[in-house]
Amino acid sequence: QVQPVESGGGLVQPGGSLRLSCAVSGSIFSFNAMGWYRQAPGKERELVAAITSGGSTNYADSVKGRFTVSRDNAKNTVYLQMNNLKPEETAVYYCNLGGTYFSGRYYHSRYWGQGTQVTVSS
């Protein structure tokens, strides 16, 4: 079964940085778009960033200029570099594998990781 596995979450002070990783087993990784989502308590899961198989990226307006999504196909891993984090970005961050793009927007598949907690607090 395909299962993305996230890592890299933790506690960081406001203004700090974290890099999340999402590893996927198998050779299918390089053929698939990937997305990063987050879900804060009491809120819906929202798309943060996505990257196509060819490396094109798109971001939620709230994170543009601060977050960077990238991928290493040789390592079957996608990354989310998060800079200048804000307390309101405290959430569980999820990786999604193999979603589709339509009109420039990423739509998730059913393949989710277990999530990694990011807490931004002083």
C-alpha positions in Angstrom: 0.0 0.0 0.0 1.2 3.4 -0.9 1.9 5.5 2.3 3.6 8.8 2.4 5.5 9.3 5.7 6.1 12.8 7.1 8.8 14.0 9.5 10.4 17.1 10.7 7.7 18.7 12.8 8.2 20.1 16.2 8.1 23.2 18.4 9.5 26.4 17.0 9.3 30.1 18.1 7.5 32.7 16.1 9.7 33.8 13.2 11.6 30.5 13.2 12.0 27.9 10.5 11.3 24.2 10.0 11.8 21.8 7.2 9.3 19.0 6.7 10.0 15.9 4.7 7.7 13.4 3.1 9.1 10.1 2.0 7.3 7.7 -0.3 8.2 4.1 -0.9 8.4 2.8 -4.4 9.3 4.1 -7.8 5.9 5.8 -8.4 7.0 8.9 -6.6 8.7 10.6 -9.6 5.5 10.3 -11.7 3.3 12.0 -9.3 2.4 15.5 -8.1 2.5 16.0 -4.4 0.8 18.3 -2.0 1.3 19.7 1.5 -1.8 20.4 3.6 -2.3 21.5 7.2 -5.2 21.3 9.6 -5.4 23.4 12.7 -7.7 22.4 15.6 -11.3 23.1 14.8 -10.5 24.0 11.2 -10.7 22.4 7.8 -7.7 20.9 6.2 -6.2 23.4 3.7 -3.7 23.2 0.9 -0.4 24.9 1.7 1.8 24.0 -1.3 2.0 21.6 -4.2 4.6 20.5 -6.7 4.1 18.7 -10.0 6.2 15.8 -11.2 8.2 18.2 -13.3 8.9 20.6 -10.4 6.4 23.3 -11.0 5.0 24.7 -7.7 2.1 26.7 -6.3 1.3 28.0 -2.9 -1.5 29.3 -0.7 -1.4 33.1 -0.7 -0.8 33.1 3.1 2.6 31.3 2.7 3.9 32.8 -0.5 7.4 34.1 0.0 8.0 32.2 3.2 7.4 28.5 2.3 9.2 26.6 -0.4 8.2 23.1 -1.7 10.8 21.0 -3.4 11.4 17.4 -4.4 14.2 15.0 -4.7 13.1 12.2 -7.0 16.3 10.2 -6.4 15.3 10.0 -2.7 11.5 9.7 -3.3 11.1 12.7 -1.0 9.3 16.0 -1.1 10.2 18.8 1.3 8.5 21.9 2.7 10.8 24.6 4.0 8.9 26.9 6.2 10.4 30.2 7.2 9.1 33.1 9.4 6.5 30.9 11.0 3.6 32.4 12.8 1.6 31.1 15.8 -1.5 30.8 13.7 0.3 28.2 11.5 0.3 25.7 14.4 -1.3 22.6 12.8 -0.8 19.1 11.8 0.9 19.1 8.4 0.0 16.3 6.0 1.6 15.1 2.8 -0.6 13.9 -0.1 0.6 11.8 -3.0 -0.6 11.7 -6.5 -3.2 14.3 -6.6 -4.4 16.0 -9.8 -4.1 19.5 -11.2 -7.0 21.3 -12.7 -7.0 24.9 -13.7 -3.6 25.3 -12.0 -4.9 24.0 -8.6 -3.9 20.8 -6.9 -6.7 18.4 -5.8 -5.7 15.7 -3.4 -5.8 12.0 -3.8 -6.8 9.4 -1.2 -3.1 8.8 -0.3 -2.3 10.7 2.9 0.5 10.5 5.4 -0.1 10.3 9.1 0.8 13.9 9.6 3.4 15.8 11.6 2.7 18.3 14.3 4.1 21.8 13.9 3.7 24.1 16.9 4.7 27.8 16.7 4.9 29.3 20.2 7.1 31.3 22.4 
